[in-house]
Structures are given as structure tokens and as C-alpha cells.
Amino acid sequence: MNRPARPASLLLAATFLAAAFLAGCGSAASRTTTPATPAKPPSLATSVATTTGTWAVAVMGGSAASHNNFWQLFVRPAGSSTWRLATPPGVASNGGLVLAGRASGAMLAGFRPSQRLSYSPLAATTDNGKSWSPGLLDAGLADVPGALAAGPADGRLLALLADGTAEMSGPRGTAWTRLTTRRALATSPAGGRCQPESLTAAAFSPSGQPLLGAGCGRPGTAAIFSRTGRTWQLTGPVLPAAYSHQAITVLRLTTTGGTTTALLAAGTGPATRLLAGWSADGGAHWTLSPALPLNGATLTTASSGPDSSLAITLSRGRAAVIISAAGSWKPLPVLPPGTATLAPSPSGGWNALAVHGTQLTIWQTAPGAPSWASVQTLNVPVPFGSSG
């Protein structure tokens, strides 16, 4: 159903990791039956690379209990080595920011509800955040980094809501309508093998088909749903038999150019493993990475880089990247303290964005380097007390 418009005033109101970190990357997963409990999605802190710039989200400031936590958006324009603040003005960002890069290089930011806000203002930019145009999703975005996606050509948007609903807009991001719900997918023929317990990620295929990722209540299934016409199909990668008793959760879905990239969690607790998957045909065929065993660590953030690469941060200061379907997971040096997320650097390595109160420090490591070097510091004007 179409949602009524809101008044305009509301639209914008030091060493490599131990070898044990990657031990057994290509080994089979345990065949012990594990209750299918979907893994927790990563933090909203993330980064996205577009044709015109690289974007990153991090939370800064103080206590969330005092509403002094403010999510900030940063951009490093293409061809530049310098990051700058680009948070859309006019709306409190305590609830979090969700990003969706458009094929043109434009960026869309969605504000999650906080305090008395019950809907999600949107803001779009075509000039790397120098100016923003307002929009509105008259409902609250879900608390996952993949809650918002933009179509490859016609300007349609796809959103996951906090209540388990997926909505899609018409061209140019207007006229939102319900696409499906978690419950409807669970009772559909496509959802029978999965029994989705949560919707975790949204994307469009290279041809413009809506894609939804989920965490399954039944083990062994990588739940990526694709919609053609009015019919949903299960189009996630077929996992090796060793994972048939493992809980599988789709953590991220992104489409860059002609490739859709998925990040999957298999298993639970200390035995969790991560796999990346790539598809160039809307999910009909997938190439899977070797598994990355977490060895008791916890996934904290996941970011997408150029050419369908992925970078993740883990607890205990660990991080790893995978560049392509032909590669394998590579550890990065132990992260600088306070690292919020990773982003690709213009030199071919990676930036670590580290937060300390209102200060953001950019660290850089080159491929194969044993440590990080500080390359930039930003002091961010955080409006303490403005959301109390």
C-alpha cells in the first residue's frame, strides 16, 4: 500500500595474526548437528565504494543511554587521499545510518528511528555530500547494514523494516509498497527449506531483480531469495554437504557492477565460519570462497570494496580481507585501537577508521605490510545534548 507523504519539515529535521586464525580455511565443517540459530548481523559501521568516492559510517561521541552517540558519514572522493565529514544535516542520527550506493556513484543515506522518531528520513547526494536532497521512508529501517539498496538503473529502492517487512519504491524512490514479509516468505514454497527467522540483507541483482537475505530456522540452507514477477525463488549458493547440519545466515548482500557478493555465516558460537560467495547472474550460479574459521572471535563489521572485495573486522583486534572469487581470506595486521570499520585505500591497501570520542583517525596499511600508519586525523563537531 502507498504510504502518505510527510510534511517537508520532517524530511530532514603491529603484527600479522597468528597462523591459527586461518587454520583449516579449506577444511570441512563439523558434521555435528547444531541448532539453527541465525548469527547476529554485523554493526551498522561499514564502508561502501562507488565510482565517485568511498563512504564510511561510524558512531562517535558519547553514551547511547544519554543520546550522545551520533552516527557520522565520511567520504573520500575518487582521486583523493583525504577523508571529510559528509553527514546529511537536519536529522538526529542517534539511531544509526544505513547506506545504499547507486550505479551512477550517487549515495543514499537512511536514518534509523531513535527516541520519538517512528520513520526513516532519507537523503541523497550526487556531489559526494556537498549537498543533499531529502526523501522519506514512512517506516523504520531495520538495524542491519544491508537494510537499504538501490536498483541498477531505474532508481527503485529496496528497504528492510524493523518489523520484518520488505518494501520497494517506484522509480526515483517514491511510492513505497509492501514487497513481502518474513512470515510470508516462511510460508511460501521458496521458504520451506529455510524457514526464515529474520531478514538480514537487501540488494538488487545486476538485472534489477530484488534480492533478500535471511537467517534460516532450518540448517544447511543459504537463504537468498530472488523475486521474478510475483514469485520468490530460493537462489542462494548450494553449500557443501559438510554444512548440512549448520545454521546458515546471510550477513551481507551487495551488488557492484555485474556481480552480487554475499557474506555467509555457517555454524554458531566458537565454531562459526565465514564464507563469501559471488554470482554474476542473479543467483543462478555461485562461486564460493574457502571458509574462514573465527576460532572463537566475533564478527563486528563487514565492508565492501572495489571489484567485489570484502573486508571484515573481528573481536580481539583481528581483521581479514578477500579480494576475489579466485583468492582466499588474508589476515590484516592487528587493528589500531578504536577501529570502527575498514575501507579500501586509494593505494590498493586498506584504511582503518578509528574513533576516540569526537576524533577520527585514519590508518593505512599496504598489501603485505606488517603494521598500520596514521595518515589523517579529523576532529568531528558532535552536537552533545541536542537529542536528549
N, C-alpha and C positions, 0 to 999 in steps of 0.2 A: 504494500500500500504506500501511496505517496505521503510524505511527511510534510506538515505545514511549515512554511518559512518562519524564521525567527526575525525579530526586528534587527535592522542593520547594526544597532549599537551593541548587540550581543555577539556579533560575528568575530570581532577581535577584542573584546573588553580587556752478573758478573760472571757467569759460567753457563755452559750448556747443562741441560737436565741430565740426570743420571741415566745410564743406558736402560735401567729398569722401566723408565717412563714409556718407552716404545717397545718393551719386550713383548714378544708374541703378537706383533701387529698383524701378521698374516695367519695366525693360528686360529683354529676353530673355536667357537664359543662353547661354553659349557652346555651340556645337554640336560642338565638338571632342570626340572620344571620350576619356573619362577612365577609367582602370581603376577598377572598382567597389570601392574600399576604404572600408569604413564609417568615418564620422567618430567621433572619440572622444567618449563621453558627457561631460556637464559634471560638475563636482565635486559631492560629497555636500552641500556647503554650499548651502542653499536656504531658501526660506520657503514656508509654506502658510497661506492664510487660511480660517478656518472661521467658523461662525455665532457661536461663543462667544469667539473670540480669534484672534490672528495668531501663528504659530510660526516660529522660525528656528533653523537649525543652523549652527554654526561651530566650527572646530577652534582650540583655544587651548593655551597652554603653551609647550613647547619642542620638542626634537628628536624626530622619529619614530623615528630609529635607536636612541635611548635609551629609547623607550616613554614619553616625557614629553609626547606630543601627546594631548590629551584633547578629544574632541568634546563640545560642550556644547549644550544645548537651552534656548532662551529663549522666553518667551511675553509678549504684550501683550494682556491681556483686553479683550474688546469694551467700548467706552465709556471705556477708559483710554488715556492717552498715555504710560504708563510701562512699560518692559520689565523683566522679572525673570527670574532663573535658575530653570529648571524641569527640569533633567536628572534622569531617574529614578535613584534611588540603588541601590547594591549590586552593580553590574556595571561592570567596566572598559570604557571607551568608546574605547580607542585605535584600534579597527578602523573606527570610524565609526558614525553614526546615520542611520537611514532613517525617514521619516515617512509616515503614512497618516492623513488626516483622515476621520472618519466623518460621515455625513449629519447626525447629531444634534449635531455640534460636538465630540464626544469626539475624543481624539487617541491614536493608537497609535504607539509608537516601537520600532524594531527595532535591536538591536545587532549589527553585523557582527563576525565572529570576529577575534580577534587573539591572537598568541602561541600558547598551547596550547588555546585555546577552538576547538572544531570545530563549534559550533552557534550559533544566534542567539536569545538571550533576547529576549522581548517584554515591553513594559509598556504598560498602557492607563490613561488618566485621563479622568474625566468632570467634573473640577473645576479645569481649567486647571493641572494639575500639582501641586496641593497634596497629593494622594495618588495612588498608582499601584498597579495590580493586575498581578501577574505572569502571564506566559504563556510559551510556548516554541515555537519552530520548530526541530526537531531536525535542522538542516542550516544551512549558512552562506549568508546573504543575498549577492546579487551586489553588486559595487562600482559601482552606479549609483543615482542619487537616486530613480528610479522603480521600485525593486525591491519595493515593498510597496504594496498597495492594499486598500481596504475596500469591500465591497458597499454599495449604497444603502439596503438595508432589512433584510436578514436576518442581518447580522453575519458573512457569509463574508469570508475574506481571500484574497488572491492574492499569491504571492511568487515572485520570480525568484531562483534559487540560483546560486552561484558556478560550478557545474559545467554550466550551460546548461539546467537543468531548470526548469520552471514547476510549482508546486504550488498547490493550492487547499484551503482548510479547509472544514469544515462550518459550520453556524450557530454563532455565538459564538466563532469562532476555534479550534475544536477539530477533531480527527480529520483531520489533513492527509493528502492523497492526491496522487499524481502526476497532473498535467493533461496535460503534453506535454513534449517536449524540443526543443532547437534542431534536432537531427538528424531527429527525427520530422517536424517542420514542413517541413524542407528536402525530404524525400522524399514529402510529401503533395501532392495535386493543387493545394491552395492555395499551396504554397510553390514550385511550379515556376517561376513568373515572377520570383521573388525570390532563391531560394537563400540563405536567411538565414545569415549568418556569426556573428551574435550576437543574443541577446535583450537589448533595451535598456530597455524600459519595460513596466509593467503597469498596468492600470486596469480598471474596470468601466464598461459603458455605463450610461446613465440607467435602463435597464430591467433591469440586473443581468447582462448578458452579459459574460463575461471577454474582455478585450482585451489583446493583446500587441503591442508594437512591436519592430522589428528593424532591423538594418543588413543590406542586401542585397549578395550577391555578384554580382548582375546589375544593370546600370544601369537607371535610369528608373522604378523602382517604389517607391512609398511603402508600406512593409510594415507595415500594421496588420492583425492577424489577429483575427477575431471568432469565438467558438465558440457554436454553437447545437446543443444536444443533444450528439452526439459528433463533430460535423463542424466543421472550421475553414474559414472563408472569408476571402479577402483583401478587406478593406473600407477600405483606405486611400484617400486622395484621388487622383483621376486628375490627374497633373501635365501642364502644357502640353508640347507636342511639343519645345520648346526644351530640356527636361530629359531627353530620351530617352537621351542618352549620358552622363548624370551619375550618379555614385554618390549614393544617397539613404539617409539614416539617420534613423530616428525617435529623437529625443533625449529627449523628454518626452511623457507622456500623463497628463492629469488630467481628471477629471470633476467639475464643480461644478454643483449643481442639475440642470438638464436639458441641459447642454452638455458635450461632450467636447472638450478642447483638445489639439492636437498641435503640437509644435515639431519641424521637419524641417531637416536639413542637406542641401544639394544641392551636389555638387562636392567637391573636395579641395584642400587647401593654400590658397594665397593667393586662389584663385578661389571659395572656398566662399561660399555664400549661405544665409541662413536664411529659412524660410517658416513662418508659423503657419497652422493650419487649425482650423476649428470644425465640429462635427457635433451636431445635436440628435436624431438618430435612429439612433444606434448605428453610424454609418459609412456608411449608405446614401447620404447626400448630405453634401458638404463645401463650405464657403466658405473660400477661400484668401486670405491676405494678399498684398500686394506683397512682392517679395523684398528682403531686407536684405543687400547685399554687405558682406563683412567686410573687404575691401581689405587682406588680409594679417594682420589681427588674429586672435586665437584666442578661441573661446567658453570662458569659465571657469565661469560659473554660470547657472542658469535657475530662476526662481521664478514661482509662480502667485499672482495677486492676485484680488480680488473681480471678479465678473461676467466671468470667463474671460479676464482680462487676463494678460499675460506681461511679465516684466522679465528682462533678461539683462545680465550683465557680461562684458566682453571684456578682453583684454590691452591694455596701453597706457593704462589708466585710463578706457576707454570704457564706455558703458552705453546701453541703449535700451529703450524700453517700447512695447507695443502694447496698446491698451485694448479694442478690439472688432473684430469682423469688418468693420465699416464704416469702420474707421480705417486708419492707416498707422503704420509704425515712427517713433518720435520719439526723438531723442537726449536724454540727460540731461547735466547739467554733468559735467565731468571729475571722476572719483570721488575721495573723500578717500583718502589713503594707507592701506594696510592693509585696504581694503574686502573683506570676506569674501563678502557676499551682499547682496541688496536685499530689502526687504519693503514692502508698501503702508503708508502712514502714515494715521492717522485723519483727517487734514485733506484727504485726496484726493491728496496727493503721494506721495513715496516716502522711506523710510528707508534709509540705507546703514549697515550694521553693520560697523565697522572694528575689527580685532583688533591689539593690540600686546602680545604676551606674555600676561599674565593680565588685561589691561584691555580692556574692550569699550566703544567709543564709538559712540553713536547719533547719526547726522547726518540732517538732514531737508532736503528741497527741495520747494517748492510747484510746481504746474504752471506752466511758463513761467519759473520763477526761474532766474537765471544762475549760482547757486552753492549750496553746502551750508552749513547752520548746525548747530553741535553743540548737541544738546538734552539729552543724558544720558550719564553715564559709570558703568559698573559695574566693580567690582573682583571678579574671579571666583576663589574658592578652589580652585586647581588642585592636586591631590594628587601633586606631583612625587615620583618614586621608588616609588610604590605599585604600579607594573606592571612593574618591572624584573626 
